Amino acid sequence: MKKKIFKIIGIILLIVIALFLIHTFRNYVIISDLQNKIAKYVNSTNYRTKSVTSESDGTIITMDYYKKDNKEVVFMERNLNGEISKISIYNNGERKDTFYDNKEGKTVQLGTDNFMSINIYNFLETDNNWQTLFGSICSNIKSTNCDGKDCYIIKGFLSSMTLSSTSVETYIEKDTGLYFKTVDGENISTREYEFDKVDDSIFVEPDIGLYTIKEK
């Protein structure tokens, strides 16, 4: 009788170990493939990204970012219950100017210090294969189609680069490895991309004569 019980326990343990190994190997293959696919984009010098974030209080934040070589511009819009405020920041490689457009009026700050660069970020970045393997153990990955895009929903992936709560859903495009969407409770963010299509005209600043110059 005891031998039969030990045999059953042994079989159960083997099944558990097999399922664990299948889960880990599947995740490792998927994550490694996505890491390889995004590698062609991370060093891009001509691209546009657009992100839209819907927050739990109804605020919608839209951010359009353009980069071409050493020039950058970001357009931010905040919409709260129909009240819209806009910020445009230009970086021509030598100077950064910030334009504000809100209910108080139009102001501009010349030669600002800060700029919000938006890099092509690898949400699954790790230092080495062992780290990828460890992250694969903890991850939950499933396929989905979101807004016409084939994606993986990834939850709980851990590395030195990214620490994701198990409740946060990150959508990664299957074809490119690019981050597409995050769902964190009632907060939802989406992002879209365009590569090698940014024209120099987007970096032309507005007419400063229409703005009040704001001191630092």
Summary of the structure (lengths in Angstrom):
residues: 216
radius of gyration: 23.1
end to end distance: 83.5
largest distance: 92.4
contacts: 590
relative contact order: 0.18
helix: 25%
strand: 40%
